[in-house]
Amino acid sequence: MVERARPTASVARYGFTDPRADGQLRAAGWWTESGPDSSAADVLSALSRAADPDLALSGLDRIREADPAAWTELDQELRANRTFRGRLLGVLGTSSALADFLVGNTDCWKTLQGDKCTEPDQYVSRLLDHLRSEGELLTGLESEQALRAGYRELLLGIAAADLGHLVEPGLHQPPYAEIGAQLTKLAEAALTVGLLVAESEVGAGVEGRLAVIAMGKCGGRELNYVSDVDVIFVGDGDLSVSTRLASTMMRVVGKACFEVDAALRPEGKAGALVRTLDGHAAYYQKWAKTWEFQALLKARPVAGDPELGRQYAEMVAPKVWAAADRENFVPEVQKMRRRVEGHVPSAHAERELKLGRGGLRDVEFAVQLLQLVHGRIDAELRSPSTMDALAALGEGGYVGRTDAAELGSSYEFLRTIEHRLQLRRLRRTHLFPAASDASELRTIARASGVRPARGRSEGDVLLAEFRRHLQSIRRLHEKLFYRPLLQSVANVPTEALRLTTKQAESRLAALGYAAPDGALQHIKALTAGMSRRAAIQQALLPVLLDLLADTPDPDRGLLSYRKVSEALEQTPWYLRVLRDEGAVVERLAFLLGTSRLVPDLLVRAPEVLQLLGDPARLAGRTPAEVAISLRAAVRRQPGLNAAVAAARSLRRHEMLRIASADLLGLLDVPAVCEALSSVWVAVLQGALAAAFRQRQAELGQTPAKIAVIGMGRLGGAELGYGSDADVLFVCEPTEGVSDSEAAKFASSVAETVRKILGAPSPDPALVVDADLRPEGRSGPLVRTLESYRSYYGRWAEVWESQALLRARFIAGDDDLGARFIAMIDPIRYPQAGLDAVRVREIRRIKARVETERMPKGADPTRHTKLGRGGLADVEWTVQLMQLRHGHEVEGLRTTSTIEALKAAVEAGLAEAAEIESLTEAWLLATRVRNAGMLVRGKAVDEIPSSGRDLAAVARVLGYSADDDPGEFLDAYRRTTRRAHAVVETLFYQDRPL
């Protein structure tokens, strides 16, 4: 680029950098020896606001030199007419090509003087005025030259209306869509007039009709200043005549105005230029590819025989809106976009407005794909205009309002930049200026209304905005264009999308809904009315119905979905998450169609729904992290009730998170048990601390320390979803306090904890069970450490030693808890092991428990707790080993069943195969027991013998919908039968070390 010399300082004040500016201003009469002519101040100020002041002034100087006689009139109009001044200088400061046109057609500036400089309804007549000579229509070269002049004159008017407000603020600023519509109207007028010229050249009265169908941006009424116009020709009668008409029209308009491109016709450039209506219909029915239906979305008759054009539009519309039913429709459209993107030269990739990443095609492909998928049943989406379709998608709930607005704003920005780039030289270009081209960036920025900001030049601001909009478009394109839900919706047949028809009821029955009429009632309730919420449900439900059909209980799943949707209807992000995150819909459908527990928790902990789209977050928190955050949240609450309410809320959240991860196969059995146990422990810790503080404040003193000892499954960190918290409460008096006062204080705290946690709640119960304490329910709720020591030293029975095997400190005073555990270790790991009498007692108690506690009529082969090879079988066997050998095998001194089993095989107390059988059975029984709670929503120990509940448990255990759930039951019985055989050997027979 040639470096311009600096002009005089006074001229530079108005933005001129060309050394000729001083002379040009003097020649125009706007500058004197002493500086600017005061009477021309408005003109000079307007010139300073032009996109390129030097270019605008140069254009005026050339017009003056081309027609000196008219200069006085033009000068007076510039001084007096603000609207005219803005229009003319806006054009001259932006477009060198239109400046050339004005220089060559010196009277054309007068077309910018009136109230309106562009009137679309008069485009055809204005063009015909140029083409008529003595009442006859020009043909041949003369017609092309006349049409070119007329077209440029009208294009000048559109550009002047588009740019005037930039030079003279306050003038009407036409929106982007208005300019696109005017350019399209001008193109339609050129096609119409070009066809009239063709008819004159070919000959009037011939046997042939022709309709011109606009495609692409012309069909969408969103043309650029310089663009090919894509068309398809439909003929009738003598096709040879129709073809001559089409080819002649393409020549005339192509040489005068713009290239007319018919490559989108059937078979492309290799196919016939003109086909009959039947010929088109046959091709689209048999041979058309997916991309051709995508292109036909914008098909619109614009010239020629109106009746033939109407018939064509009516013929293709049903085919366009059925295209999404085609196999692999969505992947093919996505593949096409990647192919287009791949053709962008790497050197231009970051500057390509149209085809590059984040460019115009990203918006158009995303919008068109959404239109074709959802527009099958929603006629509001069937606009050929990208902006109108995007607005309809946002209004209909198919795209978030914010996303639609952001995408529309970025699209309009890029289209405006595209217009300004093309206006410069009236050349077809989509290439943004290089970052190093400061002059071009400045001109485009000023022509686009971009101004300096925060110390940055116009060009720098434009470049930053360009990059920001590209990033925004690409992010939203990937979010919408590759949305998993799109493929799911496309897989649903069009008729099935019409949710309330009789055919839908039949389809529901075919999908496996036991009560299709009831399902339809749920659907009607969810989609009733004209609200945005109903529209989003209308889009979601066809997919959801298919997904639910693949679950064990579709009817219950749909009912649960309705309940959840109605409960969360005021939650602003609920439907948005389902619409935008396909994985969330899929996982939610499985959870709702499988579990009764999940829906009940979900309506009270809806935030977990957002985690379904991110498996890492759903299953990634460690129990320690959860416990720390739960305790901290509870500790911040101002009182006992608030603390327990917070604990309940967090427990609910965590239980739902764990249950969802469990059902989706993201957590194994030990991880589930550890997580549930950790939450229960944190709740107890928080509630105990709050109750302790309250009672302490009431008394004004601290009579005792308190510790809570976890027992049973809580102590072993093996809780299930429906497990109670078995505990012991131990206290120790502070200095100067009697044992009785300490016990009284501690008992009030413990009773408060039990009462407030055990209060009725919609959530699974929080039962704190202290029945394993000395003397059971008849004994005191809390004892001192010394009282426990005395009791266990004098009265402890073997079953109490066995119960203490699971004891671990979980809450309260750390030191007291540690001393309690140290005190009981000799009791649960007796130094000499167990003598024969106590071994027989253990075996007798187990037999009595199985006899007395097994529910009447229960099937021992399906009872997970007391059945053959179930939890009790394995745990009693392990605990007997611990009682007999714990004093000498350190690994057995654990509260964990699984860890004790590992230690047993390492110590040679059992064969590896035997331990493997016991471990497999214990893990399976635990998982099945948990699955029963998840499926039924209440604690159950017996596996269902048949029906949907059995199928649901089988699905949770990893069996597919196609598998016979009886296979799962058979597998469970085989596993537990092997384990029971090992129990018979290890528990009932003495085996030396």
ABEGO torsion letter per residue (X at the ends): XBBBBBBBAAAAAAGBABAAAAAAAAAAGABBAAEBBAAAAAAAAAAAABABAAAAAAAAAAAAAABAAAAAAAAAAAAABAAAAAAAAAAAAABAAAAAAAAABAAAAAAAABABABBAAAAAAAAAAAABBGGBBBBEAAAAAAAAAAAAAAAAAAAAAAAAAAABBGBBBBBAAAAAAAAAAAAAAAAAAAAAAAAAAAEBGBBBBBBBBBBEAAAAGABBABBBBBBBBBBBEBAAAAAAAAAAAAAAAAAAABBBBAAABBGEAABBABBBAAAAAAAAAAABBAAAAAAAAABBBABEBAAAAAAAAAAAAAAAAAAAABBGAAAAAAAAAAAAAAABBAAAAAABAAABBGBAAAAAAAAAAAAAAAAAABAAAABABAAAAAAAAAAAGABBAAAAAAAAAAAAAAAAAAAAAAAAAGBBBABBBBAABAAAAAAAAAAAGBBBBGGBBAAAAAAAAAAAAAAAAAAAAAAAAABAAAAAAAABBAAAABAABAAAAAAAAAAGBABAAAAAAAAAAAABEABAAAAAAAAAAAAAAAAAAABABAAAAAAAAAAAAAAAAABAAAAAAAAABAAAAAAAAAAAAABAAAAAAAAABAAAAAAAABAAAAAABBAAAAAAAAAAAAAABABAAAAAAAAAAAAAAAAAAAAAAAAAGABBAAAAAAAAAAAAAAAAAAAAAAAAAAAAAAAGBBABBBBBBBBEAAAAGABBAABBBBBBBBBBBBBGBBAAAAAAAAAAAAAAAAAAAABBBABBBBBBBAAABBGEAABBABBBAAAAAAAAAAABBAAAAAAAAABBBABEBAAAAAAAAAAAAAAABBAAEBBAAAAAAAAAAAAAAAAAABBBGBBAAABAAABBGBAAAAAAAAAAAAAAAAAABAAABBABAAAAAAAAAAAGABBAAAAAAAAAAAAAAAAAAAAAAAAAGBBBABBBABEAAAAAAAAAAGBBAABBAAAAAAAAAAAAAAAAAAAAAAAABBBBX
